[in-house]
């Protein structure tokens, strides 16, 4: 269940826990789009230069090739980068934005594909007028592609690392020695999932024991689907201990402050 309040979307779990995710503003999304347009334009120009060096192609064939190439590049650019970079393109990286599932879950490939295929509709009649009009009249700031795919665009923010549970001082994080797996996790992580885990751990004492077990099992399962740590590092961990170790890898810094990945 979700609700929108000002510039953020509230996600409510079945356990009565809510998480606030900050929505990207239309201005920041336009800036990200401008960077992406520039990247696509440069790619098309380079391809055009390359095609120009093929003397066997007539002008009509070159035009056809470039029209097809522009469509493939403009759609494939967004699909490829958003899928590989967890909802980010070059423009979104520069603007500190990321696409996420409307319920804060990880994007599926079909969601990435749908939202990018509908860019051609959002961009009508020019300069994304249709998409922009839909976005500013939508409480979740979703364009048509987002509405169809069930996605939202979030902005990055600072997140503080929560205090460890009482009595956990001096514990050893059994996942830390596996730095390659930890790096892979940070690369694949949807920041919305990271924030959900962080907020759940902060509010652990507000949950009933049974509800806490169910919630942590669900969140830990999402992380385990992203990467698999060696069995000897996880076999003795409860779901809550596993989450503390994972979140510590994601957020712990010498200053105890870290930008959401």
C-alpha positions as CSV (number, residue, x, y, z in Angstrom):
1,X,0.0,0.0,0.0
2,X,1.3,3.4,-0.9
3,X,0.4,7.0,-0.2
4,X,1.8,10.3,-1.5
5,X,2.6,13.3,0.7
6,X,4.2,16.4,-0.8
7,X,7.5,15.4,-2.4
8,X,7.6,11.8,-1.1
9,X,5.7,8.6,-1.3
10,X,4.9,6.5,1.8
11,X,5.0,2.8,1.5
12,X,3.0,0.8,4.1
13,X,3.8,-2.9,4.7
14,X,1.3,-5.4,6.0
15,X,3.0,-5.2,9.4
16,X,2.0,-1.6,9.9
17,X,5.5,-0.2,9.1
18,X,5.8,2.8,6.8
19,X,8.8,3.9,4.7
20,X,9.2,7.3,3.1
21,X,10.9,7.5,-0.3
22,X,11.7,10.9,-1.8
23,X,10.3,11.6,-5.2
24,X,12.3,13.3,-7.9
25,X,11.1,16.7,-9.0
26,X,10.1,17.5,-12.6
27,X,13.1,19.9,-12.8
28,X,15.6,17.2,-11.8
29,X,14.0,14.7,-14.2
30,X,14.3,17.2,-17.0
31,X,18.0,17.8,-16.3
32,X,18.6,14.0,-16.3
33,X,16.7,13.8,-19.6
34,X,18.8,16.5,-21.1
35,X,22.0,14.6,-20.3
36,X,20.5,11.4,-21.7
37,X,19.5,13.2,-24.9
38,X,23.0,14.6,-25.3
39,X,24.5,11.1,-24.8
40,X,22.1,9.6,-27.4
41,X,22.8,12.4,-29.8
42,X,26.5,11.9,-29.6
43,X,26.1,8.1,-30.2
44,X,23.9,8.7,-33.2
45,X,26.4,11.3,-34.6
46,X,29.2,8.9,-34.3
47,X,27.2,6.1,-36.0
48,X,26.3,8.5,-38.8
49,X,30.0,9.3,-39.3
50,X,30.8,5.6,-39.4
51,X,28.0,4.9,-41.9
52,X,29.3,7.8,-44.1
53,X,32.5,5.8,-44.6
54,X,30.7,3.0,-46.3
55,X,30.6,4.1,-50.0
56,X,28.4,1.1,-51.1
57,X,25.4,2.6,-49.3
58,X,23.1,5.0,-51.2
59,X,21.8,8.1,-49.5
60,X,18.3,6.5,-49.1
61,X,19.8,3.4,-47.5
62,X,21.9,5.6,-45.1
63,X,18.8,7.6,-44.1
64,X,16.8,4.4,-43.4
65,X,19.7,3.0,-41.4
66,X,20.0,6.1,-39.3
67,X,16.3,6.3,-38.6
68,X,16.3,2.7,-37.4
69,X,19.5,3.2,-35.5
70,X,18.1,6.3,-33.7
71,X,15.0,4.3,-32.6
72,X,17.1,1.4,-31.4
73,X,19.6,3.6,-29.6
74,X,17.0,5.8,-27.9
75,X,15.1,2.9,-26.6
76,X,18.0,0.5,-26.1
77,X,20.0,3.2,-24.2
78,X,17.4,3.5,-21.5
79,X,16.5,-0.2,-21.3
80,X,20.1,-1.4,-21.1
81,X,21.4,1.2,-18.6
82,X,18.3,1.1,-16.3
83,X,18.5,-2.7,-16.2
84,X,22.2,-3.0,-15.6
85,X,22.6,0.0,-13.3
86,X,19.5,-0.6,-11.2
87,X,17.2,2.1,-12.6
88,X,19.8,4.6,-13.5
89,X,21.1,6.1,-16.8
90,X,23.9,8.6,-17.3
91,X,21.5,11.5,-16.8
92,X,19.9,10.0,-13.7
93,X,23.4,9.3,-12.2
94,X,24.4,12.9,-12.8
95,X,21.1,14.2,-11.3
96,X,21.1,11.7,-8.4
97,X,18.0,9.9,-9.5
98,X,16.9,6.3,-9.8
99,X,13.8,4.5,-11.1
100,X,12.2,2.1,-8.6
101,X,9.1,-0.1,-8.4
102,X,6.1,1.8,-7.1
103,X,6.1,-0.4,-3.9
104,X,9.9,0.1,-3.3
105,X,10.8,-3.3,-4.7
106,X,13.4,-4.1,-7.3
107,X,12.7,-3.4,-10.9
108,X,11.8,-6.3,-13.2
109,X,13.0,-6.3,-16.8
110,X,9.4,-6.0,-18.1
111,X,9.0,-2.8,-16.1
112,X,12.2,-1.3,-17.5
113,X,11.1,-2.3,-21.1
114,X,7.6,-1.0,-20.8
115,X,8.6,2.5,-19.4
116,X,11.2,2.9,-22.1
117,X,9.0,1.7,-25.0
118,X,6.4,4.3,-24.0
119,X,8.9,7.1,-24.2
120,X,7.8,7.6,-27.8
121,X,4.3,8.4,-26.6
122,X,5.4,10.6,-23.7
123,X,7.6,12.6,-26.0
124,X,4.6,13.6,-28.3
125,X,4.0,16.0,-29.9
126,X,7.5,17.3,-29.0
127,X,9.8,18.0,-26.0
128,X,7.9,15.4,-23.8
129,X,4.8,17.6,-23.6
130,X,2.5,14.6,-23.1
131,X,4.7,13.0,-20.5
132,X,5.3,16.3,-18.8
133,X,1.6,17.1,-18.6
134,X,0.8,13.7,-17.2
135,X,3.6,14.0,-14.6
136,X,2.7,17.4,-13.2
137,X,-1.0,16.3,-12.8
138,X,0.0,13.0,-11.1
139,X,0.6,12.8,-7.4
140,X,3.5,10.4,-7.8
141,X,5.0,12.5,-10.6
142,X,4.7,9.6,-13.0
143,X,4.7,9.9,-16.8
144,X,2.7,7.5,-19.0
145,X,5.6,5.0,-19.1
146,X,5.8,5.0,-15.3
147,X,2.0,4.5,-14.9
148,X,2.0,1.6,-17.3
149,X,5.1,0.0,-15.8
150,X,4.2,0.7,-12.1
151,X,7.4,2.7,-11.5
152,X,8.4,5.9,-9.8
153,X,11.6,8.0,-10.0
154,X,13.3,8.7,-6.7
155,X,16.0,11.1,-5.7
156,X,19.1,10.2,-3.6
157,X,19.5,11.4,-0.1
158,X,21.7,11.0,2.9
159,X,21.0,8.1,5.2
160,X,22.4,7.7,8.7
161,X,23.6,4.3,9.9
162,X,21.3,3.1,12.8
163,X,22.7,2.2,16.2
164,X,23.3,-1.5,16.6
165,X,20.8,-3.4,18.9
166,X,21.5,-3.4,22.6
167,X,23.9,-6.1,23.6
168,X,25.4,-6.5,20.2
169,X,28.6,-4.7,20.9
170,X,31.8,-6.5,19.8
171,X,30.0,-8.8,17.4
172,X,31.8,-9.9,14.2
173,X,30.3,-9.3,10.8
174,X,30.8,-12.7,9.1
175,X,30.0,-11.2,5.7
176,X,32.7,-8.5,5.7
177,X,35.6,-10.7,4.6
178,X,33.9,-11.5,1.3
179,X,34.6,-8.1,-0.3
180,X,33.9,-9.2,-3.9
181,X,30.4,-10.4,-3.0
182,X,29.8,-7.2,-1.0
183,X,30.9,-5.1,-4.0
184,X,28.5,-7.1,-6.2
185,X,25.7,-6.5,-3.8
186,X,26.3,-2.7,-3.8
187,X,26.3,-2.7,-7.6
188,X,23.0,-4.6,-7.9
189,X,21.2,-3.0,-5.0
190,X,18.1,-0.9,-5.6
191,X,18.5,2.0,-3.2
192,X,14.8,1.7,-2.3
193,X,15.4,-1.8,-0.9
194,X,18.4,-0.5,1.0
195,X,16.3,2.2,2.6
196,X,13.6,-0.3,3.5
197,X,16.1,-2.5,5.3
198,X,17.6,0.5,7.1
199,X,14.2,1.8,8.3
200,X,13.1,-1.7,9.3
201,X,16.2,-2.1,11.5
202,X,15.7,1.3,13.0
203,X,12.2,0.4,14.0
204,X,12.8,-3.1,15.1
205,X,11.7,-2.4,18.7
206,X,8.4,-1.0,17.5
207,X,7.4,-4.4,16.0
208,X,5.8,-7.3,17.6
209,X,8.2,-10.3,17.7
210,X,6.2,-12.4,15.3
211,X,5.7,-9.5,12.8
212,X,9.4,-8.6,13.1
213,X,10.5,-12.2,12.2
214,X,8.1,-12.1,9.2
215,X,9.3,-8.7,8.0
216,X,13.0,-9.4,8.3
217,X,12.6,-12.8,6.6
218,X,10.9,-11.1,3.6
219,X,13.6,-8.3,3.3
220,X,16.5,-10.8,3.8
221,X,15.0,-12.9,1.1
222,X,15.2,-9.9,-1.3
223,X,18.9,-9.4,-0.5
224,X,19.7,-13.2,-0.9
225,X,18.2,-13.1,-4.4
226,X,20.6,-10.3,-5.3
227,X,23.8,-12.1,-4.2
228,X,24.8,-15.3,-2.4
229,X,27.4,-15.2,0.3
230,X,29.3,-18.4,1.1
231,X,27.3,-20.8,3.3
232,X,29.9,-20.8,6.0
233,X,29.3,-17.0,6.5
234,X,25.5,-17.2,6.7
235,X,24.5,-20.6,8.1
236,X,24.6,-19.5,11.7
237,X,22.8,-16.2,11.1
238,X,19.1,-15.4,11.8
239,X,17.4,-13.2,9.2
240,X,17.8,-10.2,11.5
241,X,21.5,-10.8,12.0
242,X,21.9,-11.3,8.3
243,X,20.3,-7.9,7.6
244,X,22.4,-6.1,10.2
245,X,25.5,-7.5,8.5
246,X,24.3,-6.6,5.0
247,X,23.3,-3.1,6.0
248,X,26.6,-2.5,7.8
249,X,28.4,-3.4,4.6
250,X,26.2,-1.0,2.6
251,X,26.2,2.0,4.9
252,X,29.0,1.8,7.4
253,X,31.7,4.4,6.9
254,X,34.2,6.0,9.2
255,X,31.9,9.0,9.7
256,X,28.9,6.8,10.1
257,X,27.2,8.7,7.3
258,X,26.8,7.4,3.8
259,X,24.9,8.4,0.7
260,X,22.3,5.8,-0.3
261,X,23.9,3.7,-3.0
